[in-house]
Amino acid sequence: MERRLAAILAADVVGYSRLIRADEEGTLLALRALREELIDPKICEHRGRIVKLMGDGILVEFASVVDAVACSAEVQQRLAERDSDGPQIVFRIGINLGDVVIDGEDIQGDGVNVAARLEALSEPGGMCISDAVHDQVRDRLALEFDDAGKQEVKNIDRPVQAWKWSASGSASAVGTNCDAGQLLQAQPLPLPDKPSIAVLPFDNMSNDPEQEYFADGVVEDIITALSRMPWLFVIARNSSFIYKGRAVDVKEVGRDLGVRYVLEGSIRKAGGKVRITGQLIDATTSVHLWADRYDGSLEDIFDLQDQVTSSVVGAIAPKLELAEIERTKCKPTGSLDAYDYYLRGMAAFHHWSVEENQAALGYFYRAIEIDPEYAIAHGMAARCINQRAVVQPLAVGAKEITEAKRLARRAADLGRNDAFALCMAGITLGFVVRDVAGGAALTQRALALNPNLATAWYSDGWLNVWLGNSEIGIEHIGRAMQLSPQDPMIFQMQSAMAHAHFTAGDDSQAWSWAQKALHDRPDHLPALVVATASAALLGRPTDAEETKARILRIFPQIDHSYLLTFLPYQQPQDTARWAEGFRRAGFAE
């Protein structure tokens, strides 16, 4: 395992979700322009390396601490002086000097985690640095840092001495048209007309960081149990988990996600014992409504989850009939070993890569081997083949299609009352097996069982688009976005929305939604396909040629005939429209 000492910079956009809601296209264009004109050139000038982009965030590695801080100060100063008529983009920045573990192009370890925590402590328009960074730069750069004292930060077992700096010398550096306070209060999501809740990732209090997947899996199961209640509005796992590892203000979480209640807690797993603590908070007032601790053995884990769920429900609706609570209790498997492999598979699956996809499939097969009647494991194994057909489409042949069909059918048979298993089976039958009508029947049953399952709305939306029901597709994909407004995989929903508008004949909307998807995932084939066809039909040959060239660069064996069968469109008029779009884009027939 390779390690090295590095200066790590973590940054994200203040109030990003509210900016997106106010002016999505303008915000994305402004952010892209800032990167091209200011941020990327400054990072290059100071010899930094962009490790990864994370939606509204960025992680950068520098060999020199002085370079990292100087780069940050110059960027923030330029942004503070900038006067723009468009969206006001403001960053928080955290910088740490620490040991990192090299994982391919990625970096991991405490050095990175501390940088992320410091970023959360930073003022808008400023930066927050660790004591180690301050020691290196205080005599080398003409910057005045304020002592912020020792800070207790999430998942770090020691206080972190922090130092703060702002480009404007105050808590704000947002330019002349807007201040940070106004920005942070802008346009919160409206509360639904029924009780609404977000379950945040629980802290992993075990000494072993490898147990992170276990803590995440327990929280996912609690979200699933709550979401089965039709009178609750439950935010999807993917949106809740964007707060993982971050120090959060529950009021801000409530505004970002449009919920009244927030559940947070921790899990400690040691030997055969488990402790779960939880607290329920009214996000509109920050009042704690309920807090408790549950101790048990690993064999009791499902009972402990049920206790947490029942306590939350009881706090939200004290008069709720006990029968309604009992109805939510669903034990997916009696084997803790099978459950453990399932959780490992879910952790790998969410990485959305070829390598992690193969690892996830192996974990799900192992869970099925231990418990052959584990419906969700069958469903997720099928979904792995589905995911592979998108990220590595030419690798899925007749053998994989047959296996996907077997797994999906088995998941549906075993999980007749399991919305998630039905949903995974349905989308796989539709996309991989090309049984679109059969898949839609399963996703519709999933929605009847669990109207809060964002994945079911998204999957059913896709299936309706393929069946030719574009308006229903637009409605259902939109509902999925409402249930998971901060989803890191939002590009999938945006791509599906682009296809829905394309088949509805609205090429302008199709192009716009495709661009949103490609902003986060430039190699997403469904988004590239619809961007190319819609641009061609709009008479924008330059745009069509750019996305066509990207398709052929990433997937050189793809041609006109493959594109027509890539997605299982069932209506001749839809297929004809795609064929015309690809013909105008210049794909050889």
C-alpha positions as CSV (number, residue, x, y, z in Angstrom):
1,M,0.0,0.0,0.0
2,E,1.6,3.2,-1.2
3,R,1.5,6.3,1.1
4,R,2.7,9.9,0.8
5,L,2.6,13.2,2.6
6,A,0.4,15.7,0.7
7,A,-1.5,19.0,1.0
8,I,-5.1,18.2,0.4
9,L,-7.6,20.8,-0.6
10,A,-11.4,20.1,-0.4
11,A,-13.9,22.7,-1.7
12,D,-17.6,22.9,-2.4
13,V,-20.1,25.5,-3.6
14,V,-22.1,27.2,-0.8
15,G,-25.9,26.8,-1.3
16,Y,-25.5,24.8,-4.5
17,S,-28.9,23.0,-4.3
18,R,-30.7,26.3,-3.9
19,L,-28.8,27.9,-6.8
20,I,-29.7,24.9,-8.9
21,R,-33.4,25.3,-8.0
22,A,-33.3,29.0,-8.8
23,D,-31.5,28.8,-12.1
24,E,-30.2,25.3,-13.0
25,E,-28.9,26.0,-16.5
26,G,-27.3,29.4,-15.4
27,T,-25.6,27.8,-12.4
28,L,-24.1,24.9,-14.3
29,L,-22.9,27.3,-17.1
30,A,-21.4,29.7,-14.5
31,L,-19.7,26.9,-12.6
32,R,-18.2,25.5,-15.8
33,A,-17.0,28.9,-16.9
34,L,-15.4,29.5,-13.5
35,R,-13.5,26.2,-13.7
36,E,-12.3,26.8,-17.2
37,E,-11.4,30.5,-16.7
38,L,-10.1,30.6,-13.1
39,I,-10.1,27.5,-11.0
40,D,-8.4,24.9,-13.3
41,P,-5.7,27.4,-14.5
42,K,-4.9,28.4,-10.9
43,I,-4.6,24.8,-9.8
44,C,-2.3,24.1,-12.8
45,E,-0.3,27.3,-12.1
46,H,0.3,26.1,-8.5
47,R,1.2,22.6,-9.6
48,G,-1.9,20.9,-8.1
49,R,-3.6,17.8,-9.3
50,I,-7.4,17.5,-9.4
51,V,-8.1,14.1,-7.8
52,K,-11.9,14.1,-8.4
53,L,-15.0,16.2,-9.0
54,M,-18.0,15.4,-6.8
55,G,-21.0,17.3,-8.1
56,D,-20.5,20.7,-6.6
57,G,-17.2,19.7,-4.9
58,I,-13.6,19.2,-5.8
59,L,-10.7,17.4,-4.2
60,V,-7.1,18.6,-5.1
61,E,-3.7,17.3,-4.1
62,F,-0.6,19.6,-3.9
63,A,3.0,18.6,-3.2
64,S,3.5,22.0,-1.5
65,V,1.4,23.4,1.4
66,V,2.3,26.9,0.3
67,D,1.0,26.3,-3.2
68,A,-2.3,24.9,-1.9
69,V,-3.0,27.9,0.3
70,A,-1.7,30.5,-2.2
71,C,-3.9,28.9,-4.9
72,S,-7.0,29.0,-2.6
73,A,-6.4,32.6,-1.6
74,E,-6.0,33.8,-5.2
75,V,-9.2,32.0,-6.3
76,Q,-11.2,33.3,-3.4
77,Q,-9.9,36.8,-3.8
78,R,-10.8,36.8,-7.5
79,L,-14.3,35.5,-6.8
80,A,-14.8,38.2,-4.1
81,E,-13.8,40.9,-6.6
82,R,-16.0,39.4,-9.4
83,D,-19.2,41.3,-10.3
84,S,-21.5,39.1,-12.3
85,D,-25.1,39.3,-13.4
86,G,-25.5,35.6,-13.3
87,P,-25.6,33.2,-10.3
88,Q,-23.1,34.1,-7.6
89,I,-20.8,31.1,-7.1
90,V,-19.2,31.0,-3.6
91,F,-16.8,28.3,-2.3
92,R,-15.9,27.0,1.1
93,I,-12.3,25.5,1.2
94,G,-10.6,23.3,3.7
95,I,-6.9,22.5,3.6
96,N,-4.9,19.9,5.5
97,L,-1.4,18.5,5.5
98,G,-1.4,14.8,6.1
99,D,-0.6,11.2,5.2
100,V,-2.7,9.8,2.3
101,V,-3.1,6.3,0.9
102,I,-2.8,6.1,-2.9
103,D,-5.7,4.2,-4.5
104,G,-5.1,4.4,-8.3
105,E,-5.9,8.0,-9.2
106,D,-7.7,8.5,-5.9
107,I,-6.4,9.4,-2.5
108,Q,-7.8,8.3,0.9
109,G,-7.1,8.3,4.6
110,D,-7.4,10.6,7.6
111,G,-5.5,13.4,5.7
112,V,-8.4,13.6,3.2
113,N,-11.1,13.2,5.9
114,V,-9.7,16.1,8.0
115,A,-9.6,18.4,4.9
116,A,-13.2,17.6,4.3
117,R,-14.1,18.5,7.9
118,L,-12.2,21.7,7.7
119,E,-14.1,22.6,4.5
120,A,-17.4,22.3,6.4
121,L,-16.0,24.7,9.0
122,S,-14.9,27.3,6.5
123,E,-16.8,30.5,6.1
124,P,-18.4,31.2,2.7
125,G,-15.7,32.8,0.5
126,G,-12.9,31.8,2.8
127,M,-10.8,28.8,3.8
128,C,-10.2,26.8,7.0
129,I,-6.8,25.2,7.5
130,S,-5.3,22.8,10.0
131,D,-2.6,23.7,12.5
132,A,0.0,21.7,10.4
133,V,-0.8,23.9,7.4
134,H,-0.7,27.1,9.4
135,D,2.8,26.2,10.8
136,Q,4.1,25.9,7.2
137,V,2.5,29.1,5.7
138,R,2.4,31.7,8.5
139,D,5.9,33.0,7.7
140,R,5.7,32.5,4.0
141,L,2.4,34.1,2.9
142,A,1.1,37.5,3.7
143,L,-2.3,36.2,4.9
144,E,-3.8,36.8,8.3
145,F,-5.5,33.7,9.8
146,D,-7.9,33.9,12.8
147,D,-7.5,31.2,15.5
148,A,-10.7,29.2,15.4
149,G,-9.6,27.0,18.4
150,K,-9.8,23.2,18.7
151,Q,-12.8,21.8,16.8
152,E,-14.5,18.5,17.5
153,V,-15.3,17.0,14.0
154,K,-17.2,14.0,12.8
155,N,-15.4,10.6,12.7
156,I,-12.0,12.1,13.9
157,D,-11.1,10.9,17.3
158,R,-9.1,14.0,18.3
159,P,-9.9,17.7,18.3
160,V,-8.6,19.6,15.2
161,Q,-6.9,23.0,15.7
162,A,-8.4,25.2,13.0
163,W,-7.4,28.6,11.5
164,K,-9.7,30.7,9.3
165,W,-9.2,33.3,6.6
166,S,-11.6,35.2,4.4
167,A,-11.0,37.1,1.2
168,S,-13.1,40.0,2.4
169,G,-11.8,39.9,6.0
170,S,-15.3,39.0,7.2
171,A,-17.6,36.0,7.2
172,S,-18.6,36.6,3.6
173,A,-16.8,37.0,0.2
174,V,-19.6,36.8,-2.3
175,G,-19.2,40.0,-4.2
176,T,-21.4,43.1,-4.5
177,N,-24.7,41.6,-5.6
178,C,-25.4,39.1,-2.9
179,D,-24.2,38.2,0.6
180,A,-23.7,34.8,2.1
181,G,-26.6,35.1,4.5
182,Q,-29.0,35.9,1.7
183,L,-27.6,33.1,-0.4
184,L,-28.0,30.5,2.4
185,Q,-31.6,31.5,3.0
186,A,-32.7,31.5,-0.7
187,Q,-35.5,29.3,-1.8
188,P,-35.7,26.3,0.5
189,L,-37.6,23.3,-0.9
190,P,-41.3,23.4,0.2
191,L,-42.4,20.9,2.8
192,P,-44.7,18.1,1.5
193,D,-48.3,18.0,2.6
194,K,-47.5,15.0,4.9
195,P,-44.9,14.2,7.6
196,S,-41.4,14.2,5.9
197,I,-38.1,12.8,7.1
198,A,-34.5,12.3,6.0
199,V,-32.4,9.6,7.7
200,L,-28.7,10.8,7.7
201,P,-25.8,8.3,7.6
202,F,-25.1,7.0,11.0
203,D,-21.5,7.5,12.4
204,N,-19.5,4.3,12.4
205,M,-18.1,4.2,16.0
206,S,-16.3,0.9,15.5
207,N,-12.5,0.9,15.6
208,D,-12.5,-0.9,12.2
209,P,-13.2,1.5,9.3
210,E,-14.0,-1.6,7.2
211,Q,-17.3,-1.7,9.2
212,E,-18.5,1.4,7.4
213,Y,-20.5,-0.7,5.0
214,F,-22.3,-2.3,7.9
215,A,-23.4,1.0,9.4
216,D,-24.5,2.3,6.0
217,G,-26.5,-0.9,5.4
218,V,-28.3,-0.7,8.7
219,V,-29.4,2.9,7.9
220,E,-30.6,1.9,4.4
221,D,-32.8,-0.8,6.0
222,I,-34.3,1.8,8.4
223,I,-35.0,4.1,5.4
224,T,-36.7,1.2,3.7
225,A,-38.8,0.4,6.7
226,L,-40.0,4.0,7.0
227,S,-40.6,4.4,3.3
228,R,-43.2,1.6,3.4
229,M,-45.6,3.9,5.2
230,P,-47.7,5.7,2.6
231,W,-48.5,8.6,5.0
232,L,-44.8,9.5,5.3
233,F,-42.6,11.3,2.8
234,V,-39.2,9.7,3.1
235,I,-36.1,11.1,1.3
236,A,-34.2,8.4,-0.7
237,R,-30.9,6.9,0.5
238,N,-28.8,8.5,-2.2
239,S,-29.8,12.1,-1.3
240,S,-29.5,11.4,2.5
241,F,-26.0,10.0,2.0
242,I,-24.5,13.1,0.4
243,Y,-24.1,14.3,4.1
244,K,-21.9,11.3,4.9
245,G,-18.9,12.4,6.9
246,R,-19.9,16.0,7.0
247,A,-20.7,18.2,10.0
248,V,-24.2,19.3,9.2
249,D,-26.8,21.9,10.4
250,V,-30.1,20.1,10.5
251,K,-31.9,23.3,9.6
252,E,-29.9,23.4,6.4
253,V,-30.6,19.7,5.7
254,G,-34.3,20.4,6.1
255,R,-34.1,23.3,3.7
256,D,-32.0,21.4,1.2
257,L,-34.1,18.2,1.2
258,G,-37.5,19.7,1.9
259,V,-38.2,17.8,5.1
260,R,-39.5,18.5,8.6
261,Y,-37.7,15.8,10.5
262,V,-34.1,14.5,10.5
263,L,-32.9,11.3,12.1
264,E,-29.2,10.9,12.9
265,G,-27.3,8.5,15.1
266,S,-24.3,6.1,15.4
267,I,-23.6,2.4,15.3
268,R,-20.9,0.6,17.2
269,K,-20.2,-3.0,16.2
270,A,-17.6,-4.9,18.4
271,G,-17.3,-8.6,18.4
272,G,-20.8,-10.0,18.5
273,K,-22.4,-6.9,20.1
274,V,-24.1,-3.9,18.4
275,R,-25.1,-0.6,19.8
276,I,-27.4,1.8,17.9
277,T,-28.1,5.3,19.1
278,G,-30.5,7.6,17.4
279,Q,-32.0,11.1,17.8
280,L,-34.9,12.6,15.9
281,I,-34.8,16.4,15.4
282,D,-37.4,18.8,14.1
283,A,-35.4,20.5,11.3
284,T,-37.6,23.6,11.3
285,T,-36.9,24.4,15.0
286,S,-33.8,22.2,15.8
287,V,-35.8,20.8,18.8
288,H,-34.9,17.2,19.7
289,L,-38.1,15.1,19.8
290,W,-36.6,11.8,20.8
291,A,-33.3,10.1,21.5
292,D,-32.5,6.5,22.6
293,R,-29.9,3.8,22.7
294,Y,-30.3,0.1,21.7
295,D,-28.0,-2.6,22.7
296,G,-28.0,-6.2,21.5
297,S,-26.1,-9.0,19.8
298,L,-25.6,-9.3,16.0
299,E,-28.4,-11.9,16.0
300,D,-30.7,-9.1,17.2
301,I,-29.8,-6.6,14.5
302,F,-33.1,-6.8,12.7
303,D,-35.0,-6.4,16.0
304,L,-32.8,-3.3,16.8
305,Q,-33.7,-1.8,13.4
306,D,-37.3,-2.4,14.1
307,Q,-37.1,-0.7,17.5
308,V,-35.4,2.4,15.9
309,T,-38.1,2.6,13.2
310,S,-41.0,2.1,15.7
311,S,-39.6,4.8,18.0
312,V,-39.2,7.3,15.1
313,V,-42.8,6.6,13.9
314,G,-44.1,6.8,17.4
315,A,-42.5,10.2,17.9
316,I,-43.9,11.6,14.6
317,A,-47.4,10.2,15.0
318,P,-48.0,9.0,18.6
319,K,-51.5,7.8,17.8
320,L,-50.4,5.6,14.9
321,E,-51.9,2.1,15.2
322,L,-49.4,-0.5,16.2
323,A,-50.6,-2.6,13.3
324,E,-49.2,0.0,10.9
325,I,-45.8,-0.3,12.6
326,E,-45.9,-4.1,12.5
327,R,-46.7,-4.0,8.8
328,T,-43.3,-2.4,8.1
329,K,-41.3,-5.1,9.7
330,C,-39.8,-7.3,7.0
331,K,-36.9,-9.6,7.7
332,P,-35.1,-10.1,4.3
333,T,-33.0,-13.1,5.5
334,G,-32.5,-15.2,8.5
335,S,-28.7,-15.4,7.9
336,L,-26.4,-12.8,9.2
337,D,-23.7,-14.0,6.9
338,A,-25.9,-13.5,3.9
339,Y,-26.9,-10.1,5.1
340,D,-23.3,-9.1,5.6
341,Y,-22.4,-10.1,2.0
342,Y,-25.5,-8.2,0.8
343,L,-24.3,-5.0,2.6
344,R,-20.8,-5.4,1.1
345,G,-22.4,-5.8,-2.3
346,M,-24.5,-2.6,-1.9
347,A,-21.4,-0.6,-0.8
348,A,-19.5,-1.7,-4.0
349,F,-22.5,-1.2,-6.3
350,H,-22.9,2.4,-5.4
351,H,-19.4,3.2,-6.8
352,W,-20.8,2.8,-10.4
353,S,-17.6,1.4,-12.0
354,V,-16.8,-1.7,-14.0
355,E,-14.4,-3.1,-11.3
356,E,-16.8,-2.4,-8.3
357,N,-19.7,-3.8,-10.3
358,Q,-17.9,-7.1,-10.7
359,A,-17.1,-7.1,-7.0
360,A,-20.7,-6.3,-6.1
361,L,-22.0,-9.2,-8.2
362,G,-19.7,-11.6,-6.4
363,Y,-20.9,-10.4,-3.0
364,F,-24.6,-10.9,-4.1
365,Y,-23.9,-14.3,-5.4
366,R,-22.3,-15.2,-2.1
367,A,-25.3,-14.0,-0.2
368,I,-27.6,-16.1,-2.5
369,E,-25.4,-19.1,-2.0
370,I,-25.8,-18.8,1.8
371,D,-29.6,-18.0,1.6
372,P,-31.1,-19.2,-1.8
373,E,-34.4,-17.5,-0.9
374,Y,-32.9,-14.0,-0.3
375,A,-35.1,-12.0,-2.7
376,I,-33.2,-8.7,-2.6
377,A,-29.9,-10.3,-3.2
378,H,-31.3,-11.9,-6.4
379,G,-32.7,-8.5,-7.4
380,M,-29.4,-6.7,-6.9
381,A,-27.4,-9.4,-8.7
382,A,-29.8,-8.8,-11.7
383,R,-29.3,-5.1,-11.3
384,C,-25.5,-5.5,-11.5
385,I,-25.9,-7.0,-15.0
386,N,-28.2,-4.1,-15.8
387,Q,-25.6,-1.6,-14.6
388,R,-22.9,-3.3,-16.6
389,A,-25.0,-3.0,-19.7
390,V,-24.7,0.8,-19.3
391,V,-21.1,1.2,-18.2
392,Q,-19.7,-1.6,-20.5
393,P,-22.5,-2.2,-23.0
394,L,-20.7,-4.4,-25.5
395,A,-19.7,-6.8,-22.7
396,V,-23.2,-8.1,-22.0
397,G,-24.1,-10.9,-24.4
398,A,-26.6,-13.8,-24.6
399,K,-25.1,-15.6,-21.5
400,E,-25.4,-12.5,-19.3
401,I,-28.9,-11.8,-20.6
402,T,-30.1,-15.3,-19.8
403,E,-28.6,-15.0,-16.3
404,A,-30.2,-11.6,-15.8
405,K,-33.6,-13.0,-16.7
406,R,-33.1,-15.9,-14.3
407,L,-32.1,-13.6,-11.4
408,A,-34.9,-11.1,-12.1
409,R,-37.6,-13.8,-12.3
410,R,-36.3,-15.4,-9.1
411,A,-36.3,-12.0,-7.3
412,A,-39.9,-11.4,-8.4
413,D,-41.0,-14.8,-7.2
414,L,-39.3,-14.6,-3.8
415,G,-40.1,-11.0,-3.2
416,R,-43.8,-10.7,-4.1
417,N,-44.2,-8.2,-1.3
418,D,-40.8,-6.6,-1.4
419,A,-40.9,-3.3,-3.4
420,F,-37.1,-3.0,-3.8
421,A,-36.7,-6.6,-5.1
422,L,-39.6,-6.1,-7.5
423,C,-38.2,-2.8,-8.7
424,M,-34.7,-4.3,-9.4
425,A,-36.3,-7.2,-11.2
426,G,-38.6,-4.9,-13.3
427,I,-36.0,-2.6,-14.6
428,T,-33.7,-5.5,-15.5
429,L,-36.4,-7.4,-17.3
430,G,-37.2,-4.2,-19.3
431,F,-33.7,-3.1,-20.2
432,V,-31.6,-6.3,-20.4
433,V,-34.2,-8.9,-21.2
434,R,-36.4,-6.6,-23.3
435,D,-39.6,-7.7,-21.6
436,V,-40.7,-4.1,-21.1
437,A,-44.3,-4.8,-20.3
438,G,-43.4,-7.5,-17.8
439,G,-40.9,-5.2,-16.2
440,A,-43.5,-2.4,-15.9
441,A,-46.0,-4.7,-14.2
442,L,-43.3,-5.3,-11.5
443,T,-42.4,-1.7,-11.0
444,Q,-46.1,-0.7,-10.7
445,R,-46.5,-3.3,-8.0
446,A,-43.4,-2.0,-6.3
447,L,-45.0,1.5,-6.3
448,A,-48.2,0.2,-4.8
449,L,-46.2,-1.4,-2.0
450,N,-43.9,1.5,-1.4
451,P,-44.9,4.9,-2.8
452,N,-41.7,6.5,-1.3
453,L,-39.2,4.4,-3.3
454,A,-37.5,6.8,-5.6
455,T,-35.8,4.0,-7.5
456,A,-39.3,2.5,-8.3
457,W,-40.5,5.9,-9.7
458,Y,-37.4,6.3,-11.8
459,S,-37.5,2.7,-13.1
460,D,-41.2,2.9,-13.9
461,G,-40.6,6.2,-15.6
462,W,-38.0,4.6,-17.9
463,L,-40.3,1.6,-18.7
464,N,-43.1,3.9,-19.6
465,V,-40.9,5.9,-21.9
466,W,-39.9,2.7,-23.7
467,L,-43.5,1.7,-23.9
468,G,-44.4,5.0,-25.6
469,N,-46.0,6.7,-22.5
470,S,-43.8,9.7,-22.5
471,E,-46.0,12.0,-20.4
472,I,-46.3,9.3,-17.6
473,G,-42.5,8.9,-17.9
474,I,-41.9,12.6,-17.4
475,E,-44.2,12.6,-14.4
476,H,-42.7,9.6,-12.7
477,I,-39.1,10.5,-13.3
478,G,-39.9,14.0,-11.8
479,R,-41.4,12.3,-8.7
480,A,-38.1,10.3,-8.3
481,M,-36.2,13.6,-8.4
482,Q,-38.5,15.0,-5.7
483,L,-37.9,12.0,-3.4
484,S,-34.1,12.2,-4.0
485,P,-33.2,15.8,-4.8
486,Q,-29.5,15.6,-3.9
487,D,-28.9,12.2,-5.4
488,P,-25.2,11.7,-6.5
489,M,-26.6,9.5,-9.3
490,I,-29.0,12.3,-10.5
491,F,-27.4,12.0,-13.9
492,Q,-29.4,8.8,-14.4
493,M,-32.7,10.5,-13.8
494,Q,-31.7,13.5,-15.9
495,S,-30.8,11.2,-18.8
496,A,-34.1,9.4,-18.4
497,M,-35.9,12.7,-18.5
498,A,-34.0,13.7,-21.7
499,H,-35.3,10.5,-23.3
500,A,-38.8,11.1,-22.2
501,H,-38.8,14.6,-23.7
502,F,-37.2,13.3,-26.9
503,T,-39.9,10.7,-27.5
504,A,-42.5,13.4,-26.6
505,G,-41.1,15.4,-29.5
506,D,-39.5,18.2,-27.5
507,D,-35.9,18.2,-28.7
508,S,-35.0,21.4,-26.9
509,Q,-35.9,19.9,-23.5
510,A,-34.2,16.7,-24.5
511,W,-31.0,18.5,-25.3
512,S,-31.1,20.5,-22.1
513,W,-31.7,17.5,-19.8
514,A,-28.9,15.6,-21.6
515,Q,-26.5,18.4,-20.9
516,K,-27.3,18.3,-17.2
517,A,-26.6,14.5,-17.1
518,L,-23.4,14.9,-19.0
519,H,-22.2,17.7,-16.7
520,D,-21.9,15.1,-13.9
521,R,-21.1,12.0,-16.0
522,P,-19.5,12.9,-19.4
523,D,-19.3,9.2,-20.4
524,H,-22.9,8.2,-19.7
525,L,-24.0,6.5,-22.9
526,P,-27.8,7.1,-22.6
527,A,-27.2,10.8,-22.2
528,L,-24.7,10.9,-25.0
529,V,-27.1,9.1,-27.3
530,V,-30.0,11.5,-26.7
531,A,-27.8,14.6,-26.8
532,T,-26.5,13.6,-30.2
533,A,-29.9,12.8,-31.7
534,S,-31.7,15.8,-30.3
535,A,-28.9,18.2,-31.4
536,A,-29.1,16.8,-34.9
537,L,-32.8,17.2,-35.1
538,L,-32.5,20.8,-33.7
539,G,-30.2,21.6,-36.6
540,R,-27.1,22.0,-34.4
541,P,-24.5,20.0,-36.3
542,T,-21.5,21.2,-34.2
543,D,-23.1,20.0,-30.9
544,A,-24.2,16.7,-32.6
545,E,-20.7,16.1,-33.9
546,E,-19.1,16.8,-30.5
547,T,-21.2,14.2,-28.7
548,K,-21.0,11.7,-31.6
549,A,-17.2,11.9,-31.5
550,R,-17.3,11.3,-27.7
551,I,-19.4,8.2,-28.2
552,L,-17.1,6.8,-30.8
553,R,-14.0,7.6,-28.7
554,I,-15.4,5.8,-25.6
555,F,-17.3,3.0,-27.5
556,P,-15.5,2.7,-30.8
557,Q,-17.4,-0.4,-31.9
558,I,-20.8,1.3,-31.7
559,D,-22.6,2.0,-34.9
560,H,-26.0,3.2,-36.2
561,S,-27.7,-0.3,-35.9
562,Y,-26.4,-0.8,-32.4
563,L,-27.7,2.6,-31.2
564,L,-31.2,1.7,-32.5
565,T,-31.3,-1.4,-30.3
566,F,-29.3,0.0,-27.3
567,L,-32.6,0.9,-25.5
568,P,-35.7,-1.2,-25.8
569,Y,-38.1,1.3,-27.4
570,Q,-41.4,-0.5,-28.3
571,Q,-43.2,2.0,-30.6
572,P,-42.2,2.1,-34.3
573,Q,-42.6,5.9,-34.4
574,D,-40.1,6.3,-31.5
575,T,-37.6,4.0,-33.3
576,A,-38.1,6.0,-36.5
577,R,-37.4,9.2,-34.7
578,W,-34.1,7.9,-33.2
579,A,-33.1,6.5,-36.6
580,E,-33.6,10.0,-38.2
581,G,-31.6,11.7,-35.4
582,F,-28.7,9.3,-35.8
583,R,-28.8,9.6,-39.6
584,R,-28.7,13.4,-39.4
585,A,-25.8,13.1,-36.9
586,G,-23.8,11.2,-39.5
587,F,-23.8,7.7,-38.1
588,A,-23.3,5.2,-41.0
589,E,-26.3,3.0,-41.5
